[in-house]
Amino acid sequence: MNNGKSLGINESQNGLQRKTQNPPSFLIDKVAWILVRDGKVLNVRSTGKSTYYFPGGKREPGESDIETLAREIEEELSVRIKRETAKPFGVFEAQADGKEAGVRVRMVGYTAEYEGELLPAAEIEEIAWLDNSDRERISEASRLVFDVIYGKELSENR
């Protein structure tokens, strides 16, 4: 499943890794966790913000996508990603929420199982289970993921 430009996901001895290139300064490069439960999708909201987005974040130098995903999810949601279960979901690119026109976010999404209890931590104020009726509450990049999960036709006809 892919609703954006492909970045070439491959497997290596260290697990799934994305071929990395330094993105231009107007592109925010993010790894995100896509978790669907009972027809709803896990989203989070940062303190002081009103828009929901998929949990995850930017990689640190030398990190693979899976290392970034595991670190960010543990920091934001207090759970441990089971790295061996991580599977590529897709690459999505859209206007970055709250940024000037032309600043884009490229979100590389992964599904994965986890251990622990989901609890907001760090900058996360709220965890929410959203569905297609919540499209107005989520970021533009998240809407692209919702199009895949709920079907683009259904999303356009709401």
N, C-alpha and C positions, 0 to 999 in steps of 0.2 A: 504494500500500500504506500503510495507516495503522492503527495499533492503539491510538490514543489520541485526544486532542482535537486537532482541526485548528487550526493557527495561521495559515493562509492564506499559502502560499508563492506568490510571484509573480516575474516576470522584470522587470528594469529595464535601463537602459543600463549599469549597473555589474555586470550579471550577476544571478544569483539572490540574492534578499534576502528575509528574513522580515520581515513587518510586526511591529514591535517595540512592546511595551508594558512598563512596569516591572512585573515579577512581584512578588507579595507576598513578604514576607521568609521565609515558610515554604516557598517554592518555589525550588529550584535550577534555573536555566535553563542548559542545556548543548547544545553542538553536537557531534555525534559522527560519526566516519568508519566506514562499514560496508564492509568489504572481505572478499569471499568468494573463496577460491581452492581448487580441487580439493575442494569440498564442506566446507571448513573455514572458520571465521570468525576474522579477526584480533582478538585481545583483548590487553590489557596488564594488568600488575599493578604497582602503585606500591610503592616501597621500604617495607618494614615491614608491608605489607598481605597478606592471603591471598585476597581476592576479586579476580576479573578483571572488566574492564569494557571498553567500546569506547573507543578513543583519541579525544581531543578535549578540550573544556573550555569555560569560561565566556568570553563575549565581553567585550571592553573597550568603554568608552563610544564610541558612534558606529560600531562595527564591524558589517558585515553578517555573515550566517552564513558565507558563503564566505571572507571575510577571516579570521574567527575560526578556521574549519576549517584554512585554510592555515597560519596562524601556529602554532596548537596542534600540528598534526601535524609541522611542521618542528621545533618545540621538543622534542616527546616522542619522535619516531621518526627524526629526521635525514633525512627525505625531503621532496620538494617536491610538493605537490598540483598537478595540472594543472587549474587553476581552470575552464577552459572545458569540462571533462568532468564537472563536478560536477552531480549530479542528486538531487533530493529522494527520500528513501527512505520517510520517515514520521516521525510525531511520537508519542512514547511517554512515558507518565507513570506513575510508581510511587513507592512508599516509597523514600526515599534510604537507601542502604547506610550503616550505621554511625551514623546520625543518630537522634534521638529520634522517637517515633511522631508522625506528622502532618507531618513534614518530607518533602517530595516532591521528586523530580527530574523535570524535563521535558526530554527528550532529543530534539533535532531531528536526525535521521539523514540523511546524504548518502553516496552512492557517488561515487567519483572515481578516475581513474587517477593514477599518481604516477611520479616519476622519482627514482632513487637506490636505495640499499640500506637496508632497514629495520634500524635499530639503536636499542636503547633509549638514551634520553638524559633529561636533567633528572630528574624524580621517578620515571621508569619504570625498574623493576628487571628486568622480564621481558616479552618478547613471546611470545605463545602462539597457535597455530592450534588452535582448539577446535571441537567439533561438539556435536550434541545430547546426547551421552552425558556432556558436561561441565556440564550445567545447574546442578548443585549448587555449582559453583565460581565462578559468575558472579552479578552483581548482579541484583536484581529487575527493573530497567528493561531490562537486557540480555536477560533471559528473554523479555520481550515481543518483542524483535527476533528472537530465536531462534524464537519461535512463528511469525513471518512467514516466516522463511527455511526452516525445517524443517517447517512445518505444525503448527497448533495441536493437531490430533488426534494426530499422532505424538508431540508433546511430552507430552500428557496421558497417553498409554498407555505411557510408558517404564517 
